[in-house]
Structure formats: C-alpha cells, structure tokens
Amino acid sequence: MRRRLALYFFVNKVCAIMRAELNGWENITMSSMDKMWASLIAIALMLVASVLITFARSKTKGIIRVVLTIVAFLLLILIVFLMLLSMF
C-alpha cells in the first residue's frame, strides 16, 4: 500500500512537471524525496533493461528478439528522462 501511494505521488509529480513544461516551466519544484524516487526507479528500470537485453541476445531468436530489444530501448529512453528529472 505504501509503495502504491509513493508511486501515485511520483506519477502525479511527473504529470505536473509535464504540464509545467507545456506552460513554460513556471514555479516548478521537486523535493529531495521526489528526486530520490525518480533516480531509484531509473536504476531499477536500468536493471530491467539490462536483463531484458541479455536475455534477448542469449535465449531468443527472430521476432521475439527484436521485440524485446525494442522494449529495452524504449526503457532506456524513459531512464534518460528520469535521470534528467532527478538531476534538475
């Protein structure tokens, strides 16, 4: 329950930041805890992407390999966004 609540607040904060980006970045702040959650989620997603790529290259062939590689690449794009979010 606690994790869901933390994830809910984090997702709301990300949505608020995206709305602020559309409105010109006025009065945007992130607490230290929000930055910590963003970087922690990014680290976990990096682990998932790494395991996914390793599994796709060693155990799969054909279209499944391509799909898993694309999913891992999309995760890396999300990871870069979360890392930048946690830095500024």
Summary of the structure (lengths in Angstrom):
residues: 88
radius of gyration: 15.8
end to end distance: 28.7
largest distance: 49.1
contacts: 213
relative contact order: 0.12
helix: 85%
strand: 0%
